[in-house]
Amino acid sequence: MEERGGAVRVGMIWGGIGGVVGFLVSLLGSLVGIVVAPFVGISCGRRAAADGRAGALSGLVGGAVAAPAYVLGSALGALLAARGIGAPRLAATLSEWLGTQVSADEAWIFFLVSLLLSAILEAAILVSASTAAGAWTKR
């Protein structure tokens, strides 16, 4: 039980760090948040495995604890960036890419759906990277 307690503690610490990092990098866009997620996961997994005996399990627990904070920070950063751009500009860009007219409301809905998909992908990547790093550390 001690090793999972250490992994939870490490996950909480890296969740806080990851939340801030996710917020800052996602001001540039959701894609940047997806690219940075494995780096946060690897750092979390290494520290969690070093704190406990079961490498992959410690990495999994640490990553699972850190992922919600990272995803929340990343989503808030992307939302803030999108609000700065504005729905009409998003609609114009989407209309240009798709070759059809997209309203501002439709563009905002598309953005929110893409943000949800990005959050799911970020969480999966972070937890996977954390688990792999935990296993690799204990090798």
N, CA, C and O atoms as a MOPAC input file, in Angstrom:
PM7 MOZYME 1SCF
protein

 N      0.82100 1    -1.19900 1     0.00000 1
 C      0.00000 1     0.00000 1     0.00000 1
 C      0.86300 1     1.25900 1     0.00000 1
 O      0.46200 1     2.28700 1    -0.54600 1
 N      2.03000 1     1.18200 1     0.60200 1
 C      2.93800 1     2.32700 1     0.65500 1
 C      3.33200 1     2.80700 1    -0.74200 1
 O      3.40700 1     4.00900 1    -0.99900 1
 N      3.58500 1     1.83900 1    -1.65100 1
 C      4.03900 1     2.23600 1    -2.97800 1
 C      2.94700 1     2.94700 1    -3.76200 1
 O      3.24500 1     3.85800 1    -4.53500 1
 N      1.67600 1     2.55100 1    -3.58000 1
 C      0.60700 1     3.25700 1    -4.27700 1
 C      0.38100 1     4.63300 1    -3.67300 1
 O      0.03900 1     5.57800 1    -4.38300 1
 N      0.57600 1     4.75100 1    -2.33900 1
 C      0.46400 1     6.06600 1    -1.69600 1
 C      1.50500 1     7.02000 1    -2.23700 1
 O      1.22000 1     8.20100 1    -2.43400 1
 N      2.72400 1     6.52100 1    -2.48300 1
 C      3.77000 1     7.34500 1    -3.07500 1
 C      3.43400 1     7.72600 1    -4.49700 1
 O      3.67900 1     8.85600 1    -4.91900 1
 N      2.87300 1     6.78500 1    -5.23900 1
 C      2.49800 1     7.06100 1    -6.63000 1
 C      1.36400 1     8.08400 1    -6.69100 1
 O      1.33900 1     8.93400 1    -7.58100 1
 N      0.43600 1     8.00200 1    -5.75200 1
 C     -0.66500 1     8.97600 1    -5.71000 1
 C     -0.11000 1    10.35800 1    -5.39000 1
 O     -0.50800 1    11.34900 1    -6.00200 1
 N      0.80500 1    10.42100 1    -4.43600 1
 C      1.42500 1    11.69800 1    -4.07500 1
 C      2.16700 1    12.29500 1    -5.26800 1
 O      2.02100 1    13.47900 1    -5.57200 1
 N      2.96200 1    11.46900 1    -5.93800 1
 C      3.68700 1    11.93100 1    -7.13000 1
 C      2.69800 1    12.36300 1    -8.21200 1
 O      2.91100 1    13.38100 1    -8.87000 1
 N      1.61800 1    11.59800 1    -8.40100 1
 C      0.60000 1    11.96800 1    -9.38700 1
 C     -0.05700 1    13.29700 1    -9.07300 1
 O     -0.35100 1    14.07700 1    -9.97900 1
 N     -0.28900 1    13.56200 1    -7.78900 1
 C     -0.87700 1    14.85000 1    -7.41400 1
 C      0.09100 1    16.00600 1    -7.68100 1
 O     -0.30800 1    17.07000 1    -8.15500 1
 N      1.35200 1    15.77900 1    -7.37100 1
 C      2.35700 1    16.82000 1    -7.62700 1
 C      2.46600 1    17.08400 1    -9.12500 1
 O      2.43500 1    18.23300 1    -9.56600 1
 N      2.59600 1    15.99700 1    -9.90900 1
 C      2.73600 1    16.16600 1   -11.35400 1
 C      1.43000 1    16.59300 1   -12.01000 1
 O      1.44300 1    17.16900 1   -13.09800 1
 N      0.31100 1    16.31800 1   -11.36600 1
 C     -0.96200 1    16.84200 1   -11.86800 1
 C     -0.98000 1    18.36100 1   -11.77400 1
 O     -1.41900 1    19.04200 1   -12.70100 1
 N     -0.50200 1    18.89000 1   -10.64800 1
 C     -0.42300 1    20.34800 1   -10.49000 1
 C      0.54200 1    20.97400 1   -11.47700 1
 O      0.23100 1    21.97500 1   -12.12200 1
 N      1.72100 1    20.36800 1   -11.58700 1
 C      2.71000 1    20.87000 1   -12.54600 1
 C      2.15700 1    20.75100 1   -13.96600 1
 O      2.23700 1    21.69200 1   -14.75500 1
 N      1.59700 1    19.58800 1   -14.27600 1
 C      1.04400 1    19.35900 1   -15.60800 1
 C     -0.11800 1    20.28200 1   -15.93400 1
 O     -0.27100 1    20.70600 1   -17.07900 1
 N     -0.93500 1    20.59600 1   -14.94200 1
 C     -2.04900 1    21.50700 1   -15.17100 1
 C     -1.57400 1    22.88200 1   -15.60300 1
 O     -2.13300 1    23.48800 1   -16.51700 1
 N     -0.53000 1    23.37000 1   -14.93300 1
 C      0.03000 1    24.67600 1   -15.29500 1
 C      0.69800 1    24.60300 1   -16.67300 1
 O      0.50100 1    25.48100 1   -17.51300 1
 N      1.48400 1    23.55500 1   -16.89300 1
 C      2.15200 1    23.38500 1   -18.18600 1
 C      1.11000 1    23.23000 1   -19.29600 1
 O      1.22400 1    23.85200 1   -20.35200 1
 N      0.09100 1    22.39700 1   -19.05100 1
 C     -0.96100 1    22.19800 1   -20.04600 1
 C     -1.68500 1    23.49100 1   -20.38500 1
 O     -1.99800 1    23.74400 1   -21.54800 1
 N     -1.95100 1    24.30700 1   -19.37600 1
 C     -2.60600 1    25.59100 1   -19.60300 1
 C     -1.74500 1    26.48300 1   -20.48800 1
 O     -2.21700 1    27.04700 1   -21.47500 1
 N     -0.47200 1    26.60000 1   -20.11600 1
 C      0.41900 1    27.50700 1   -20.84700 1
 C      0.64800 1    27.07600 1   -22.28900 1
 O      0.59400 1    27.90300 1   -23.19900 1
 N      0.90500 1    25.78700 1   -22.50300 1
 C      1.18200 1    25.34600 1   -23.87600 1
 C     -0.08200 1    25.32100 1   -24.72900 1
 O     -0.01000 1    25.50200 1   -25.94500 1
 N     -1.22300 1    25.10100 1   -24.11400 1
 C     -2.46300 1    25.05300 1   -24.89300 1
 C     -2.96700 1    26.43500 1   -25.27500 1
 O     -3.92200 1    26.55800 1   -26.04100 1
 N     -2.33800 1    27.46900 1   -24.75100 1
 C     -2.64900 1    28.81200 1   -25.25300 1
 C     -2.25100 1    28.92700 1   -26.71400 1
 O     -2.75700 1    29.78000 1   -27.44400 1
 N     -1.32800 1    28.05000 1   -27.13400 1
 C     -0.92700 1    28.00200 1   -28.54000 1
 C     -1.83200 1    27.10600 1   -29.36400 1
 O     -1.78800 1    27.15200 1   -30.59400 1
 N     -2.66200 1    26.28300 1   -28.70600 1
 C     -3.58900 1    25.40000 1   -29.39900 1
 C     -3.64700 1    24.02900 1   -28.76600 1
 O     -2.72800 1    23.62400 1   -28.05400 1
 N     -4.71900 1    23.31800 1   -29.02200 1
 C     -4.92200 1    21.99400 1   -28.44700 1
 C     -3.87900 1    20.99400 1   -28.91500 1
 O     -3.49600 1    20.09500 1   -28.16700 1
 N     -3.42400 1    21.14500 1   -30.12800 1
 C     -2.43400 1    20.21900 1   -30.67100 1
 C     -1.13400 1    20.26300 1   -29.86300 1
 O     -0.49500 1    19.23100 1   -29.65700 1
 N     -0.75200 1    21.43300 1   -29.41600 1
 C      0.46500 1    21.55700 1   -28.61500 1
 C      0.27300 1    20.84000 1   -27.28100 1
 O      1.21400 1    20.23600 1   -26.76700 1
 N     -0.92200 1    20.89800 1   -26.72000 1
 C     -1.22000 1    20.16800 1   -25.47800 1
 C     -1.09800 1    18.66800 1   -25.66600 1
 O     -0.65000 1    17.96200 1   -24.76300 1
 N     -1.49300 1    18.17900 1   -26.83000 1
 C     -1.36400 1    16.74800 1   -27.12800 1
 C      0.10600 1    16.36800 1   -27.26900 1
 O      0.51600 1    15.29600 1   -26.82400 1
 N      0.89400 1    17.23500 1   -27.88100 1
 C      2.31600 1    16.95600 1   -28.07900 1
 C      3.07200 1    16.94800 1   -26.74700 1
 O      4.00500 1    16.16300 1   -26.58100 1
 N      2.69500 1    17.79100 1   -25.81300 1
 C      3.40200 1    17.91400 1   -24.53100 1
 C      2.95800 1    16.83900 1   -23.53600 1
 O      3.71500 1    16.51900 1   -22.61900 1
 N      1.77200 1    16.27800 1   -23.68400 1
 C      1.24300 1    15.29100 1   -22.72600 1
 C      2.18100 1    14.11400 1   -22.46600 1
 O      2.32400 1    13.72800 1   -21.30600 1
 N      2.82900 1    13.51800 1   -23.47000 1
 C      3.72000 1    12.39400 1   -23.15100 1
 C      4.92400 1    12.80300 1   -22.30600 1
 O      5.41900 1    12.00000 1   -21.51400 1
 N      5.39400 1    14.01900 1   -22.45900 1
 C      6.53800 1    14.46400 1   -21.66300 1
 C      6.16500 1    14.59000 1   -20.18900 1
 O      6.94800 1    14.22800 1   -19.31100 1
 N      4.97200 1    15.10300 1   -19.92400 1
 C      4.48600 1    15.18100 1   -18.54600 1
 C      4.27300 1    13.76200 1   -18.00900 1
 O      4.61700 1    13.47900 1   -16.86100 1
 N      3.71100 1    12.87300 1   -18.82900 1
 C      3.48600 1    11.49100 1   -18.42400 1
 C      4.77900 1    10.75700 1   -18.11500 1
 O      4.85100 1    10.01100 1   -17.13800 1
 N      5.79600 1    10.95900 1   -18.93200 1
 C      7.07900 1    10.29700 1   -18.70500 1
 C      7.70400 1    10.78200 1   -17.40200 1
 O      8.20600 1     9.97800 1   -16.61700 1
 N      7.67600 1    12.06900 1   -17.17100 1
 C      8.23800 1    12.61400 1   -15.93600 1
 C      7.49300 1    12.08600 1   -14.71800 1
 O      8.10900 1    11.71800 1   -13.71800 1
 N      6.17900 1    12.05000 1   -14.80200 1
 C      5.36200 1    11.53900 1   -13.70400 1
 C      5.63000 1    10.05700 1   -13.47000 1
 O      5.80000 1     9.63900 1   -12.32500 1
 N      5.67100 1     9.26900 1   -14.51500 1
 C      5.89400 1     7.82700 1   -14.39100 1
 C      7.24700 1     7.48800 1   -13.80300 1
 O      7.36200 1     6.57200 1   -12.98800 1
 N      8.27000 1     8.21900 1   -14.20800 1
 C      9.61300 1     7.97800 1   -13.66700 1
 C      9.65300 1     8.25000 1   -12.17100 1
 O     10.19600 1     7.45500 1   -11.40400 1
 N      9.08400 1     9.36100 1   -11.76200 1
 C      9.10600 1     9.70100 1   -10.34400 1
 C      8.23600 1     8.77400 1    -9.52100 1
 O      8.58500 1     8.42400 1    -8.39400 1
 N      7.10900 1     8.37700 1   -10.07900 1
 C      6.22500 1     7.45500 1    -9.35900 1
 C      6.88300 1     6.09500 1    -9.18100 1
 O      6.76600 1     5.48500 1    -8.11800 1
 N      7.56800 1     5.61800 1   -10.20100 1
 C      8.24300 1     4.32300 1   -10.12000 1
 C      9.43400 1     4.39200 1    -9.16800 1
 O      9.73000 1     3.41700 1    -8.47600 1
 N     10.10900 1     5.51900 1    -9.12800 1
 C     11.23900 1     5.66900 1    -8.21800 1
 C     10.76500 1     5.71300 1    -6.76800 1
 O     11.51100 1     5.35700 1    -5.85600 1
 N      9.53000 1     6.14900 1    -6.55800 1
 C      8.97000 1     6.24600 1    -5.21100 1
 C      8.40900 1     4.92000 1    -4.70000 1
 O      8.26300 1     4.74200 1    -3.49100 1
 N      8.09600 1     3.99400 1    -5.59400 1
 C      7.48800 1     2.72100 1    -5.19100 1
 C      8.24000 1     1.55300 1    -5.77000 1
 O      9.25500 1     1.73100 1    -6.44400 1
 N      7.74200 1     0.34200 1    -5.50900 1
 C      8.42600 1    -0.85000 1    -5.99700 1
 C      7.86100 1    -1.36100 1    -7.31600 1
 O      8.61700 1    -1.86000 1    -8.14900 1
 N      6.58300 1    -1.25200 1    -7.52200 1
 C      5.94900 1    -1.77700 1    -8.73400 1
 C      6.00200 1    -0.70500 1    -9.82200 1
 O      5.21300 1     0.24000 1    -9.79300 1
 N      6.91400 1    -0.83600 1   -10.77200 1
 C      7.15900 1     0.19800 1   -11.76900 1
 C      5.96700 1     0.56900 1   -12.61300 1
 O      5.51500 1     1.71400 1   -12.57100 1
 N      5.44100 1    -0.37600 1   -13.38500 1
 C      4.33600 1    -0.06100 1   -14.29700 1
 C      3.08400 1     0.33300 1   -13.52700 1
 O      2.36900 1     1.25000 1   -13.93200 1
 N      2.81400 1    -0.34800 1   -12.42700 1
 C      1.62900 1    -0.01700 1   -11.62300 1
 C      1.76700 1     1.36700 1   -11.00300 1
 O      0.81000 1     2.14000 1   -10.97800 1
 N      2.94700 1     1.67400 1   -10.50700 1
 C      3.17100 1     3.01100 1    -9.94600 1
 C      3.00600 1     4.07900 1   -11.01900 1
 O      2.39300 1     5.11800 1   -10.77600 1
 N      3.54900 1     3.82500 1   -12.19800 1
 C      3.38900 1     4.76900 1   -13.30200 1
 C      1.93500 1     4.93500 1   -13.70400 1
 O      1.48200 1     6.04600 1   -13.98200 1
 N      1.20500 1     3.82600 1   -13.73400 1
 C     -0.21900 1     3.88300 1   -14.08300 1
 C     -1.00500 1     4.70300 1   -13.07400 1
 O     -1.80800 1     5.55700 1   -13.44700 1
 N     -0.77000 1     4.43900 1   -11.79000 1
 C     -1.49600 1     5.16600 1   -10.73800 1
 C     -1.12700 1     6.64800 1   -10.77300 1
 O     -2.00400 1     7.51100 1   -10.71900 1
 N      0.17500 1     6.94200 1   -10.86400 1
 C      0.60100 1     8.34200 1   -10.92000 1
 C      0.02300 1     9.06200 1   -12.12900 1
 O     -0.44500 1    10.19400 1   -12.01100 1
 N      0.05300 1     8.42100 1   -13.27900 1
 C     -0.49300 1     9.02900 1   -14.49000 1
 C     -1.99800 1     9.22400 1   -14.42200 1
 O     -2.52400 1    10.23400 1   -14.89100 1
 N     -2.68900 1     8.25100 1   -13.83600 1
 C     -4.14800 1     8.36400 1   -13.71400 1
 C     -4.54500 1     9.49000 1   -12.77000 1
 O     -5.58300 1    10.12500 1   -12.95800 1
 N     -3.72700 1     9.73800 1   -11.76200 1
 C     -4.01000 1    10.83200 1   -10.83800 1
 C     -3.66100 1    12.17700 1   -11.48000 1
 O     -4.36900 1    13.16200 1   -11.27000 1
 N     -2.57800 1    12.22600 1   -12.26000 1
 C     -2.12800 1    13.48000 1   -12.86500 1
 C     -2.96700 1    13.88800 1   -14.08300 1
 O     -3.10400 1    15.07900 1   -14.36200 1
 N     -3.51800 1    12.93300 1   -14.79700 1
 C     -4.19900 1    13.21200 1   -16.06200 1
 C     -5.36600 1    14.20100 1   -15.94800 1
 O     -5.45500 1    15.10400 1   -16.78000 1
 N     -6.25700 1    14.08100 1   -14.97200 1
 C     -7.37500 1    15.04600 1   -14.92700 1
 C     -6.92700 1    16.50100 1   -14.77500 1
 O     -7.50300 1    17.39700 1   -15.39100 1
 N     -5.90800 1    16.73400 1   -13.96100 1
 C     -5.43100 1    18.10700 1   -13.78100 1
 C     -4.78700 1    18.62100 1   -15.05900 1
 O     -4.98600 1    19.77600 1   -15.43800 1
 N     -4.01700 1    17.76900 1   -15.72400 1
 C     -3.39000 1    18.17700 1   -16.97900 1
 C     -4.45800 1    18.49700 1   -18.02900 1
 O     -4.38900 1    19.52500 1   -18.70200 1
 N     -5.42300 1    17.62600 1   -18.15800 1
 C     -6.48600 1    17.81000 1   -19.15700 1
 C     -7.29000 1    19.08100 1   -18.85800 1
 O     -7.64500 1    19.82300 1   -19.77400 1
 N     -7.57200 1    19.32600 1   -17.59400 1
 C     -8.32000 1    20.52800 1   -17.23000 1
 C     -7.52700 1    21.78800 1   -17.56300 1
 O     -8.06800 1    22.72800 1   -18.14600 1
 N     -6.24600 1    21.81000 1   -17.19400 1
 C     -5.41400 1    22.96600 1   -17.51400 1
 C     -5.29600 1    23.17800 1   -19.01100 1
 O     -5.37300 1    24.30700 1   -19.49500 1
 N     -5.10900 1    22.09700 1   -19.73700 1
 C     -4.99100 1    22.17200 1   -21.19000 1
 C     -6.28300 1    22.69100 1   -21.82200 1
 O     -6.24300 1    23.53500 1   -22.71700 1
 N     -7.40700 1    22.19500 1   -21.36300 1
 C     -8.69700 1    22.63500 1   -21.90900 1
 C     -8.94200 1    24.11400 1   -21.61900 1
 O     -9.43300 1    24.84800 1   -22.47600 1
 N     -8.59700 1    24.54500 1   -20.40900 1
 C     -8.78400 1    25.95900 1   -20.08100 1
 C     -7.89400 1    26.85600 1   -20.94000 1
 O     -8.32400 1    27.92000 1   -21.38700 1
 N     -6.65500 1    26.42500 1   -21.16900 1
 C     -5.76700 1    27.19700 1   -22.03800 1
 C     -6.29600 1    27.28900 1   -23.45600 1
 O     -6.27100 1    28.36100 1   -24.06100 1
 N     -6.77000 1    26.18400 1   -23.98600 1
 C     -7.31000 1    26.18200 1   -25.34900 1
 C     -8.58600 1    27.02200 1   -25.44300 1
 O     -8.79700 1    27.72100 1   -26.43400 1
 N     -9.43100 1    26.95500 1   -24.42000 1
 C    -10.64700 1    27.77400 1   -24.41200 1
 C    -10.31000 1    29.25600 1   -24.37900 1
 O    -10.92400 1    30.05700 1   -25.08400 1
 N     -9.33500 1    29.61400 1   -23.55900 1
 C     -8.94000 1    31.01500 1   -23.47700 1
 C     -8.37800 1    31.50200 1   -24.81300 1
 O     -8.66500 1    32.62000 1   -25.24100 1
 N     -7.59100 1    30.67500 1   -25.45700 1
 C     -7.04200 1    31.03900 1   -26.76500 1
 C     -8.14700 1    31.19400 1   -27.80000 1
 O     -8.13000 1    32.13200 1   -28.59800 1
 N     -9.09900 1    30.28100 1   -27.78600 1
 C    -10.20100 1    30.34400 1   -28.75900 1
 C    -11.09400 1    31.56300 1   -28.51400 1
 O    -11.58000 1    32.18200 1   -29.46100 1
 N    -11.30300 1    31.90000 1   -27.25400 1
 C    -12.10600 1    33.08600 1   -26.95800 1
 C    -11.39600 1    34.34500 1   -27.45100 1
 O    -12.03500 1    35.30200 1   -27.88900 1
 N    -10.06700 1    34.32900 1   -27.37100 1
 C     -9.30200 1    35.46900 1   -27.86800 1
 C     -9.40600 1    35.60500 1   -29.38000 1
 O     -9.44400 1    36.71500 1   -29.91200 1
 N     -9.45000 1    34.48400 1   -30.05700 1
 C     -9.58200 1    34.49800 1   -31.51500 1
 C    -10.98500 1    34.92600 1   -31.90800 1
 O    -11.16700 1    35.75100 1   -32.80400 1
 N    -11.97600 1    34.35900 1   -31.23100 1
 C    -13.36500 1    34.71400 1   -31.51000 1
 C    -14.05000 1    33.72400 1   -32.43200 1
 O    -13.43500 1    33.18600 1   -33.35300 1
 N    -15.31900 1    33.49100 1   -32.17700 1
 C    -16.10100 1    32.54200 1   -32.96200 1
 C    -16.24100 1    32.95400 1   -34.42700 1
 O    -16.19000 1    32.08500 1   -35.29800 1
 N    -16.41500 1    34.23900 1   -34.73600 1
 C    -16.52000 1    34.60200 1   -36.16200 1
 C    -15.25500 1    34.26500 1   -36.96000 1
 O    -15.34000 1    33.82000 1   -38.10500 1
 N    -14.08700 1    34.47600 1   -36.35300 1
 C    -12.84200 1    34.14800 1   -37.05500 1
 C    -12.67500 1    32.63200 1   -37.18900 1
 O    -12.19600 1    32.13900 1   -38.21000 1
 N    -13.08000 1    31.89600 1   -36.14000 1
 C    -13.06500 1    30.43100 1   -36.23100 1
 C    -13.97900 1    29.96200 1   -37.35900 1
 O    -13.62600 1    29.07100 1   -38.13000 1
 N    -15.15500 1    30.57400 1   -37.44200 1
 C    -16.10800 1    30.20800 1   -38.49600 1
 C    -15.54300 1    30.51100 1   -39.87700 1
 O    -15.71500 1    29.71900 1   -40.80400 1
 N    -14.87300 1    31.64200 1   -40.02300 1
 C    -14.29500 1    31.99000 1   -41.32300 1
 C    -13.20400 1    30.99300 1   -41.72000 1
 O    -13.12900 1    30.58300 1   -42.87800 1
 N    -12.37200 1    30.61000 1   -40.77300 1
 C    -11.30800 1    29.63900 1   -41.04700 1
 C    -11.89700 1    28.28200 1   -41.41600 1
 O    -11.46300 1    27.65200 1   -42.38000 1
 N    -12.88600 1    27.83600 1   -40.64300 1
 C    -13.53800 1    26.55500 1   -40.94000 1
 C    -14.23000 1    26.59300 1   -42.29500 1
 O    -14.15900 1    25.63000 1   -43.05800 1
 N    -14.88900 1    27.68700 1   -42.59200 1
 C    -15.56600 1    27.81900 1   -43.88300 1
 C    -14.57600 1    27.71100 1   -45.02700 1
 O    -14.85100 1    27.08400 1   -46.05100 1
 N    -13.41600 1    28.33400 1   -44.83800 1
 C    -12.37900 1    28.28700 1   -45.87100 1
 C    -11.83600 1    26.87100 1   -46.04000 1
 O    -11.64200 1    26.41500 1   -47.16700 1
 N    -11.59200 1    26.17700 1   -44.94500 1
 C    -11.05200 1    24.81700 1   -45.00100 1
 C    -12.04400 1    23.81800 1   -45.58100 1
 O    -11.67700 1    22.95200 1   -46.37600 1
 N    -13.30500 1    23.94700 1   -45.17500 1
 C    -14.31700 1    22.97900 1   -45.59800 1
 C    -14.94400 1    23.32400 1   -46.94000 1
 O    -15.54400 1    22.46300 1   -47.58500 1
 N    -14.81300 1    24.56000 1   -47.35800 1
 C    -15.39500 1    24.95600 1   -48.63800 1
 C    -16.90200 1    25.12000 1   -48.56800 1
 O    -17.58000 1    25.07500 1   -49.59500 1
 N    -17.42100 1    25.30600 1   -47.39600 1
 C    -18.85000 1    25.53300 1   -47.19700 1
 C    -19.03200 1    26.57300 1   -46.10600 1
 O    -18.11800 1    26.80600 1   -45.31500 1
 N    -20.18000 1    27.19000 1   -46.05500 1
 C    -20.43500 1    28.23100 1   -45.06800 1
 C    -20.68600 1    27.61500 1   -43.69600 1
 O    -21.54200 1    26.74100 1   -43.55300 1
 N    -19.94600 1    28.06700 1   -42.69000 1
 C    -20.10700 1    27.60700 1   -41.30700 1
 C    -20.40500 1    28.83100 1   -40.45700 1
 O    -19.68400 1    29.82700 1   -40.51400 1
 N    -21.48000 1    28.75300 1   -39.66200 1
 C    -21.83200 1    29.88400 1   -38.80200 1
 C    -20.92700 1    29.91500 1   -37.57100 1
 O    -20.22900 1    28.94600 1   -37.27400 1
 N    -20.95000 1    31.02800 1   -36.87100 1
 C    -20.13200 1    31.18300 1   -35.66300 1
 C    -20.56200 1    30.18400 1   -34.58900 1
 O    -19.72300 1    29.63300 1   -33.87700 1
 N    -21.87200 1    29.95400 1   -34.47600 1
 C    -22.36400 1    28.98600 1   -33.48600 1
 C    -21.91500 1    27.56600 1   -33.81800 1
 O    -21.51200 1    26.80900 1   -32.93400 1
 N    -21.98700 1    27.21700 1   -35.08600 1
 C    -21.52800 1    25.88400 1   -35.51300 1
 C    -20.02300 1    25.72300 1   -35.29600 1
 O    -19.56000 1    24.65900 1   -34.88600 1
 N    -19.27400 1    26.77300 1   -35.57200 1
 C    -17.82500 1    26.72500 1   -35.37600 1
 C    -17.49300 1    26.52000 1   -33.91000 1
 O    -16.57800 1    25.76600 1   -33.57800 1
 N    -18.23000 1    27.18800 1   -33.02600 1
 C    -17.99100 1    27.04200 1   -31.58800 1
 C    -18.32400 1    25.61900 1   -31.13800 1
 O    -17.61000 1    25.05200 1   -30.31000 1
 N    -19.37700 1    25.04900 1   -31.66200 1
 C    -19.73600 1    23.66500 1   -31.31900 1
 C    -18.65500 1    22.70500 1   -31.82300 1
 O    -18.25200 1    21.79300 1   -31.10000 1
 N    -18.19000 1    22.90100 1   -33.04100 1
 C    -17.09700 1    22.07100 1   -33.57100 1
 C    -15.85500 1    22.18500 1   -32.68900 1
 O    -15.18100 1    21.19100 1   -32.42000 1
 N    -15.55900 1    23.40600 1   -32.24400 1
 C    -14.39900 1    23.60600 1   -31.38300 1
 C    -14.56200 1    22.86600 1   -30.06200 1
 O    -13.61900 1    22.22800 1   -29.59700 1
 N    -15.72700 1    22.93800 1   -29.45900 1
 C    -15.95000 1    22.26000 1   -28.18100 1
 C    -15.85800 1    20.74200 1   -28.31700 1
 O    -15.32900 1    20.06700 1   -27.43400 1
 N    -16.37300 1    20.20800 1   -29.42100 1
 C    -16.26700 1    18.76900 1   -29.66800 1
 C    -14.80300 1    18.38300 1   -29.87100 1
 O    -14.35000 1    17.35700 1   -29.36300 1
 N    -14.06700 1    19.20900 1   -30.61400 1
 C    -12.64400 1    18.91600 1   -30.81400 1
 C    -11.87200 1    19.02500 1   -29.50800 1
 O    -10.89900 1    18.29800 1   -29.30300 1
 N    -12.28800 1    19.91100 1   -28.63300 1
 C    -11.65700 1    20.04700 1   -27.32100 1
 C    -11.90000 1    18.80800 1   -26.46900 1
 O    -11.00600 1    18.36700 1   -25.74600 1
 N    -13.09900 1    18.24400 1   -26.54900 1
 C    -13.40700 1    17.01600 1   -25.82700 1
 C    -12.56100 1    15.85400 1   -26.35300 1
 O    -11.99300 1    15.09100 1   -25.57200 1
 N    -12.48200 1    15.72700 1   -27.66200 1
 C    -11.65900 1    14.66200 1   -28.24400 1
 C    -10.18400 1    14.84300 1   -27.89900 1
 O     -9.47900 1    13.86800 1   -27.64000 1
 N     -9.72500 1    16.07400 1   -27.89700 1
 C     -8.34500 1    16.37100 1   -27.52400 1
 C     -8.08000 1    15.99000 1   -26.07400 1
 O     -7.01800 1    15.45000 1   -25.76200 1
 N     -9.02000 1    16.26000 1   -25.19400 1
 C     -8.86400 1    15.92200 1   -23.77500 1
 C     -8.77000 1    14.40700 1   -23.57600 1
 O     -7.95800 1    13.93000 1   -22.78400 1
 N     -9.59100 1    13.66900 1   -24.28900 1
 C     -9.55800 1    12.21300 1   -24.18200 1
 C     -8.21600 1    11.68400 1   -24.68700 1
 O     -7.61400 1    10.80800 1   -24.06500 1
 N     -7.75500 1    12.21700 1   -25.80700 1
 C     -6.47900 1    11.79600 1   -26.36700 1
 C     -5.31400 1    12.16200 1   -25.44700 1
 O     -4.40500 1    11.35500 1   -25.25000 1
 N     -5.33400 1    13.35500 1   -24.89100 1
 C     -4.28100 1    13.77600 1   -23.96400 1
 C     -4.22000 1    12.86700 1   -22.74500 1
 O     -3.13600 1    12.45400 1   -22.33200 1
 N     -5.37000 1    12.55500 1   -22.16800 1
 C     -5.39100 1    11.69000 1   -20.98500 1
 C     -4.85200 1    10.30300 1   -21.31300 1
 O     -4.07300 1     9.73900 1   -20.54400 1
 N     -5.26200 1     9.75800 1   -22.44100 1
 C     -4.78100 1     8.42700 1   -22.83100 1
 C     -3.27200 1     8.42400 1   -23.07000 1
 O     -2.57500 1     7.49700 1   -22.65900 1
 N     -2.77900 1     9.45300 1   -23.72700 1
 C     -1.34400 1     9.53100 1   -23.99900 1
 C     -0.55900 1     9.71500 1   -22.70500 1
 O      0.47100 1     9.07100 1   -22.50700 1
 N     -1.03600 1    10.58300 1   -21.83200 1
 C     -0.33200 1    10.84200 1   -20.57500 1
 C     -0.26100 1     9.58700 1   -19.72000 1
 O      0.80900 1     9.24700 1   -19.21600 1
 N     -1.37600 1     8.89300 1   -19.54800 1
 C     -1.39400 1     7.68600 1   -18.72400 1
 C     -0.54200 1     6.58400 1   -19.35700 1
 O      0.17300 1     5.87400 1   -18.65000 1
 N     -0.61300 1     6.43800 1   -20.66700 1
 C      0.20100 1     5.42100 1   -21.34700 1
 C      1.69000 1     5.71600 1   -21.20100 1
 O      2.48000 1     4.81500 1   -20.91800 1
 N      2.07000 1     6.96600 1   -21.39300 1
 C      3.47800 1     7.35100 1   -21.26600 1
 C      3.95200 1     7.17800 1   -19.83200 1
 O      5.08400 1     6.75200 1   -19.60100 1
 N      3.11400 1     7.50000 1   -18.88400 1
 C      3.47400 1     7.35000 1   -17.47400 1
 C      3.66200 1     5.87800 1   -17.10600 1
 O      4.60500 1     5.52500 1   -16.39800 1
 N      2.77200 1     5.03800 1   -17.58400 1
 C      2.87600 1     3.58900 1   -17.31900 1
 C      4.14500 1     3.03200 1   -17.95700 1
 O      4.88100 1     2.28400 1   -17.31400 1
 N      4.40500 1     3.38400 1   -19.20200 1
 C      5.59100 1     2.90200 1   -19.88900 1
 C      6.86500 1     3.39400 1   -19.20400 1
 O      7.82400 1     2.63800 1   -19.05600 1
 N      6.87400 1     4.65300 1   -18.79000 1
 C      8.06000 1     5.20000 1   -18.10300 1
 C      8.27900 1     4.52100 1   -16.75600 1
 O      9.41400 1     4.27500 1   -16.35000 1
 N      7.17300 1     4.22000 1   -16.06600 1
 C      7.30100 1     3.50200 1   -14.79200 1
 C      7.87400 1     2.11500 1   -14.98800 1
 O      8.73300 1     1.68100 1   -14.22000 1
 N      7.41100 1     1.42200 1   -16.00200 1
 C      7.92800 1     0.09100 1   -16.28800 1
 C      9.40000 1     0.15200 1   -16.71300 1
 O     10.21300 1    -0.67700 1   -16.30400 1
 N      9.72200 1     1.14300 1   -17.53700 1
 C     11.09600 1     1.28100 1   -18.03000 1
 C     12.05800 1     1.62500 1   -16.88900 1
 O     13.19800 1     1.16100 1   -16.87200 1
 N     11.59500 1     2.43400 1   -15.94500 1
 C     12.43300 1     2.84900 1   -14.81700 1
 C     12.78300 1     1.66600 1   -13.93200 1
 O     13.89600 1     1.58900 1   -13.41200 1
 N     11.85600 1     0.75200 1   -13.75800 1
 C     12.08200 1    -0.40600 1   -12.90100 1
 C     12.76700 1    -1.54900 1   -13.61000 1
 O     13.00300 1    -2.58600 1   -12.99000 1
 N     13.09500 1    -1.41200 1   -14.86700 1
 C     13.76900 1    -2.46100 1   -15.63100 1
 C     15.16800 1    -2.66400 1   -15.18000 1
 O     15.87400 1    -3.51400 1   -15.72300 1

